[in-house]
Amino acid sequence: MAFMPWFTVTPTTLICIAGYIRNAKYTQSVTSERYKTAVVDVLIPAYNEERNILLCLESLHEQNFKFRKVLLIDDHSDDRTVEIAKGFSRDVGMELEVMVRETHVGKTPAVKYEARVSDADVEFVLDGDTVLSSKFYLERVIQELYKYDDVASSCGVVLPESFRKRKKYLSEEHVAKYSLDHHVQGEMSVGVIHHASRFISNCYRKVMCLFLQRFIYQAEMNYCGSIVNPIGCAVAYKRKYLKEIFNEYEPILGDDLTDSEDIFLGFALAEEGYRNVHVSDVEARTLEPELQDVPKQVMMWSSSFLQSCYYFDNLLYSIFKFAKRHPLKGKREPKLDDTAHGDEGHEYTHLYGRDIGVIIFTGLCEKLAFPIVFLVLIFGQMWEPLVLTMLGEALISTTILVFCIKRKRLKMFFEALLITPIRYLVMLFDIVVMFRFAKDIWIGKERHWRK
């Protein structure tokens, strides 16, 4: 949730409403059979995932698209992640390579390692706690990668994994013999408080994910042909483009990209003129933290968004170069066109900006301004405008959400209203993120940002 318009009636939302009703050329169907011959390797960075890795591998095994191999990079786990993964892969005949790190170094080095040493066309990065609930997930995201040459990443809809769906996954044929293991079943037998905490967290995350992916991402795709960044827990990258990014930025930053590698990579790819595509007809489910751990997750994503804005300021300046890209009169004849990527794409971004940069700029302004305005209303004891703003905004955002989804609209309407207090509390937490970012940049000068 790094990029979310906290209040609904904002420049970002107005742009998204215009984009949502627009039929852009990038979203039209393009037939390409090249994806069928692509060599695909699956990378699973894992750290203490013994309760989840089984379901993750099972969902991969059930995919209709055949990949070449799975590389599991275990980040110095102290549980049975590797043992369970090897046993399951051996039973179902899945080719699995395992690399066990001697120290815990994070996800970013794993993604970089595979991008450099592999000869695959596509690197599909799948978190160990994520399940591909659509059997066509892998095929659809890879298909989107090959519709256009400038598409660098592709991901589907990612939603929280509920207890009900988790029980369903554990009953699958290949999982049954392992599901009796207490390491796998342990989470299903937690107490009522933990269930309640996870339920509230899932409710909050589901509403936010649907608003982001069914409205914001769809609008970005229509308006820009790209989203700001892919969803990193189940995303396909063209490996050669990913390798280019790491080769360019490692001499400067090493592995310390940002607190969330997918946000950094999304910005970097956009800076170079590539596109991040969102596929709305396939889903994955990921295990969300309990309610008390949500602030830590928000800290990671929001700080990564600010860090990426700091690194890729050319994207932010796009709003001031809008007339160069879309002149009202006359005909612009730039040296480079909108589809330029690689070195030319970087030059184009510097000269003309990118349409996705406009949305990044407005999103940054809102992320910085709105929590402060909200605090001013509270400390100024302006209760009437505060309450009216919250009620009006909640109704508008809920109406947009209900309009954009196709199922269970009444249920979603009430869930969206119920999680509004949590949403505002999380917004206030962004102030903490801003102070931490300011400290890192100007006081401590610490930029060891890595997931």
TIZABA-894898 format. One record per residue (C-alpha): x, y, z; residue number from 0. Coordinates in steps of 0.5 Angstrom, whole numbers, always signed. Layout:
BEGIN
    xx    yy    zz   i
     X     Y     Z NUM
...
This chain:
BEGIN
    xx    yy    zz   i
    +0    +0    +0   0
    +6    +5    -1   1
    +2    +9    -6   2
    -5   +10    -4   3
    -9   +17    -4   4
   -11   +17    +3   5
   -17   +22    +2   6
   -21   +21    -4   7
   -22   +28    -7   8
   -15   +29    -9   9
   -11   +30   -16  10
    -9   +23   -16  11
   -16   +20   -15  12
   -19   +25   -21  13
   -13   +23   -25  14
   -15   +16   -24  15
   -22   +17   -25  16
   -21   +20   -32  17
   -16   +14   -33  18
   -21    +9   -31  19
   -26   +11   -36  20
   -21   +12   -41  21
   -20    +6   -46  22
   -12    +6   -48  23
    -9    +3   -53  24
    -4    -1   -48  25
   -10    -4   -45  26
   -13    -7   -52  27
   -12   -14   -54  28
    -6   -16   -57  29
    -4   -23   -60  30
    +3   -25   -59  31
    +5   -33   -59  32
   +12   -31   -57  33
   +11   -33   -49  34
   +10   -40   -51  35
   +17   -41   -52  36
   +20   -37   -46  37
   +24   -40   -42  38
   +22   -39   -35  39
   +25   -40   -28  40
   +22   -39   -21  41
   +25   -36   -16  42
   +23   -37    -9  43
   +27   -33    -3  44
   +25   -36    +3  45
   +26   -34   +11  46
   +23   -39   +16  47
   +17   -41   +11  48
   +16   -48   +14  49
    +8   -47   +15  50
    +8   -44    +8  51
   +13   -47    +3  52
    +8   -53    +2  53
    +2   -49    +0  54
    +7   -44    -5  55
   +10   -50    -8  56
    +3   -54    -9  57
    +0   -48   -13  58
    +6   -48   -17  59
    +5   -55   -19  60
    -2   -54   -21  61
    +0   -48   -26  62
    -2   -50   -33  63
    +4   -46   -36  64
   +11   -51   -35  65
   +17   -47   -32  66
   +24   -50   -33  67
   +26   -50   -25  68
   +25   -47   -18  69
   +30   -44   -15  70
   +29   -44    -7  71
   +34   -39    -4  72
   +34   -40    +4  73
   +36   -34    +7  74
   +39   -38   +13  75
   +32   -40   +16  76
   +33   -44   +23  77
   +26   -48   +21  78
   +25   -54   +16  79
   +23   -50   +10  80
   +28   -53    +6  81
   +27   -60    +8  82
   +19   -59    +7  83
   +21   -56    +0  84
   +25   -62    -2  85
   +21   -67    +0  86
   +15   -65    -3  87
   +18   -63   -10  88
   +21   -70   -10  89
   +14   -73    -9  90
   +11   -69   -15  91
   +17   -69   -19  92
   +18   -62   -19  93
   +26   -60   -21  94
   +28   -56   -15  95
   +35   -53   -14  96
   +36   -50    -7  97
   +41   -45    -4  98
   +42   -44    +3  99
   +46   -38    +5 100
   +50   -38   +11 101
   +48   -31   +14 102
   +41   -27   +13 103
   +42   -22    +8 104
   +35   -21    +5 105
   +31   -21    -1 106
   +34   -16    -6 107
   +41   -20    -7 108
   +37   -27    -8 109
   +33   -23   -14 110
   +40   -20   -17 111
   +43   -27   -16 112
   +38   -30   -21 113
   +38   -24   -26 114
   +45   -25   -27 115
   +47   -32   -27 116
   +41   -35   -30 117
   +40   -36   -38 118
   +32   -36   -37 119
   +28   -31   -41 120
   +23   -30   -35 121
   +25   -29   -28 122
   +18   -31   -24 123
   +19   -28   -17 124
   +15   -32   -12 125
   +15   -30    -4 126
   +15   -37    +0 127
    +8   -35    +4 128
    +4   -33    -3 129
    +0   -38    -6 130
    -2   -38   -14 131
   -10   -39   -13 132
   -11   -38   -21 133
    -8   -44   -25 134
    -7   -39   -30 135
    -3   -34   -26 136
    +4   -36   -29 137
    +1   -36   -36 138
    -3   -30   -36 139
    +3   -25   -33 140
    +8   -28   -38 141
    +3   -27   -44 142
    +3   -20   -42 143
   +11   -19   -42 144
   +11   -21   -49 145
    +5   -17   -52 146
   +10   -11   -52 147
   +17   -10   -52 148
   +18    -5   -47 149
   +14    -9   -42 150
   +19   -11   -36 151
   +15   -14   -31 152
    +8   -16   -30 153
    +3   -18   -24 154
    -4   -21   -22 155
    -9   -19   -17 156
    -6   -20   -10 157
   -11   -21    -4 158
   -10   -23    +3 159
   -10   -31    +5 160
   -16   -32    +9 161
   -16   -38   +14 162
   -22   -41   +10 163
   -18   -41    +4 164
   -12   -44    +8 165
   -16   -50   +10 166
   -18   -51    +3 167
   -11   -51    +0 168
    -9   -56    +6 169
   -14   -61    +4 170
   -11   -61    -3 171
    -9   -68    -6 172
    -1   -67    -6 173
    -1   -63    +1 174
    -5   -68    +5 175
    +0   -73    +7 176
    +4   -66   +10 177
    -2   -63   +13 178
    -2   -67   +19 179
    +5   -64   +21 180
    +5   -59   +26 181
    +9   -55   +23 182
    +4   -54   +17 183
    -2   -54   +22 184
    +1   -50   +27 185
    -2   -43   +25 186
    -9   -46   +24 187
   -10   -48   +32 188
    -8   -41   +34 189
   -12   -38   +40 190
   -18   -33   +39 191
   -14   -27   +40 192
   -10   -29   +34 193
   -15   -31   +30 194
   -19   -24   +31 195
   -13   -20   +30 196
   -11   -24   +23 197
   -19   -23   +21 198
   -19   -15   +22 199
   -12   -15   +19 200
   -14   -19   +13 201
   -21   -15   +12 202
   -17    -8   +12 203
   -12   -11    +7 204
   -17   -14    +3 205
   -21    -7    +2 206
   -14    -3    +1 207
   -12    -8    -4 208
   -18    -8    -8 209
   -19    -1    -8 210
   -11    +0   -10 211
   -12    -6   -16 212
   -19    -5   -18 213
   -19    +2   -19 214
   -12    +6   -18 215
    -8    +0   -22 216
   -14    +0   -27 217
   -14    +7   -28 218
    -6    +7   -29 219
    -6    +2   -34 220
   -11    +6   -38 221
    -8   +13   -37 222
    +0   +11   -37 223
    +0    +4   -40 224
    +4    +2   -33 225
    +3    +2   -26 226
    +8    +5   -21 227
   +11    -1   -19 228
    +9    -9   -19 229
    +7   -13   -13 230
   +13   -16   -11 231
   +10   -23    -8 232
    +8   -26   -15 233
   +11   -22   -21 234
   +15   -24   -27 235
   +20   -20   -30 236
   +24   -20   -36 237
   +31   -22   -34 238
   +35   -18   -38 239
   +32   -12   -36 240
   +32   -14   -29 241
   +40   -15   -30 242
   +41    -8   -33 243
   +38    -5   -27 244
   +42    -9   -22 245
   +48    -7   -27 246
   +47    +0   -27 247
   +45    +1   -20 248
   +49    -4   -16 249
   +56    +0   -17 250
   +52    +6   -13 251
   +48    +3    -8 252
   +50    -4    -8 253
   +44    -9    -5 254
   +41    -3    -1 255
   +36    -1    -6 256
   +30    +1    -1 257
   +26    -2    +4 258
   +22    -6    -1 259
   +26    -8    -7 260
   +19    -9   -12 261
   +18    -1   -11 262
   +25    +1   -13 263
   +25    -4   -19 264
   +18    -1   -21 265
   +21    +6   -21 266
   +28    +4   -24 267
   +24    +1   -30 268
   +20    +7   -31 269
   +26   +11   -31 270
   +29    +7   -36 271
   +22    +7   -40 272
   +20    +0   -39 273
   +13    -1   -37 274
   +10    -5   -31 275
    +4    -9   -32 276
    -2   -11   -28 277
    -7   -17   -30 278
   -14   -16   -27 279
   -16   -23   -29 280
   -12   -28   -25 281
   -11   -28   -17 282
    -5   -30   -12 283
    -6   -30    -4 284
    -1   -28    +1 285
    -1   -29    +8 286
    -2   -22   +12 287
    +1   -20   +18 288
    -3   -20   +24 289
    -6   -13   +26 290
    -1   -11   +31 291
    +5   -12   +26 292
    +1    -8   +20 293
    +5    -1   +22 294
   +12    -5   +21 295
    +9    -7   +14 296
    +7    +0   +13 297
   +13    +3   +15 298
   +17    -1   +10 299
   +13    +0    +4 300
   +12    +8    +5 301
   +19    +9    +7 302
   +21    +5    +0 303
   +16   +10    -4 304
   +19   +16    -1 305
   +26   +13    -2 306
   +25   +11    -9 307
   +22   +18   -10 308
   +29   +21    -8 309
   +33   +17   -12 310
   +28   +18   -19 311
   +27   +25   -18 312
   +27   +25   -26 313
   +20   +22   -25 314
   +17   +27   -21 315
   +19   +33   -25 316
   +15   +30   -31 317
    +9   +34   -28 318
   +13   +40   -30 319
   +14   +37   -37 320
    +7   +35   -39 321
    +7   +41   -44 322
   +13   +38   -48 323
   +10   +31   -48 324
    +3   +33   -50 325
    +3   +40   -53 326
    -3   +44   -54 327
    -1   +47   -61 328
    +4   +45   -66 329
    +7   +38   -67 330
   +13   +36   -62 331
   +19   +33   -66 332
   +23   +30   -60 333
   +29   +26   -61 334
   +26   +20   -58 335
   +19   +17   -57 336
   +15   +15   -52 337
   +17    +8   -52 338
   +24    +9   -52 339
   +27    +5   -47 340
   +34    +3   -44 341
   +39    +9   -45 342
   +35   +12   -50 343
   +29   +11   -45 344
   +33   +15   -39 345
   +35   +21   -44 346
   +27   +21   -46 347
   +25   +21   -38 348
   +30   +27   -37 349
   +28   +31   -43 350
   +20   +30   -43 351
   +19   +26   -37 352
   +13   +20   -36 353
    +6   +20   -35 354
    +7   +15   -30 355
   +11   +21   -26 356
    +5   +25   -26 357
    +1   +20   -21 358
    +8   +19   -17 359
    +8   +27   -16 360
    +1   +28   -14 361
    +1   +21   -10 362
    +8   +24    -6 363
    +5   +31    -5 364
    -1   +28    -2 365
    +3   +23    +3 366
    +7   +29    +5 367
    +1   +34    +6 368
    -5   +30    +8 369
    -3   +27   +15 370
    +0   +34   +17 371
    -7   +37   +15 372
   -11   +32   +19 373
    -6   +33   +25 374
    -8   +40   +25 375
   -15   +39   +25 376
   -14   +35   +31 377
   -10   +39   +35 378
   -14   +45   +33 379
   -20   +42   +36 380
   -24   +43   +29 381
   -28   +37   +30 382
   -34   +39   +26 383
   -30   +40   +19 384
   -26   +33   +21 385
   -32   +29   +22 386
   -35   +32   +16 387
   -29   +30   +12 388
   -28   +23   +15 389
   -35   +21   +14 390
   -35   +24    +7 391
   -29   +21    +5 392
   -31   +15    +7 393
   -37   +15    +3 394
   -34   +17    -3 395
   -28   +12    -3 396
   -33    +6    -1 397
   -38    +8    -7 398
   -32    +8   -12 399
   -29    +1    -9 400
   -36    -2   -10 401
   -37    +1   -17 402
   -30    -2   -19 403
   -31    -9   -16 404
   -36   -14   -19 405
   -38   -19   -13 406
   -41   -18    -6 407
   -42   -11    -7 408
   -46   -10    +0 409
   -41   -14    +4 410
   -35   -10    +1 411
   -39    -3    +3 412
   -40    -5   +10 413
   -33    -8   +11 414
   -30    -1    +8 415
   -34    +3   +12 416
   -32    -1   +18 417
   -24    -1   +17 418
   -24    +7   +16 419
   -22    +8   +23 420
   -16    +3   +22 421
   -14    +7   +15 422
   -14   +14   +18 423
    -9   +11   +24 424
    -5    +8   +19 425
    -5   +15   +15 426
    -2   +18   +21 427
    +3   +13   +22 428
    +6   +16   +16 429
    +8   +22   +20 430
   +13   +17   +23 431
   +15   +15   +16 432
   +17   +22   +14 433
   +21   +23   +20 434
   +25   +17   +20 435
   +26   +19   +12 436
   +28   +26   +14 437
   +33   +23   +19 438
   +36   +18   +15 439
   +37   +23    +9 440
   +39   +29   +13 441
   +42   +27   +20 442
   +44   +20   +20 443
   +46   +20   +13 444
   +44   +13   +13 445
   +42   +10    +7 446
   +42    +2    +8 447
   +35    +1    +6 448
   +34    -6    +4 449
   +29   -12    +4 450
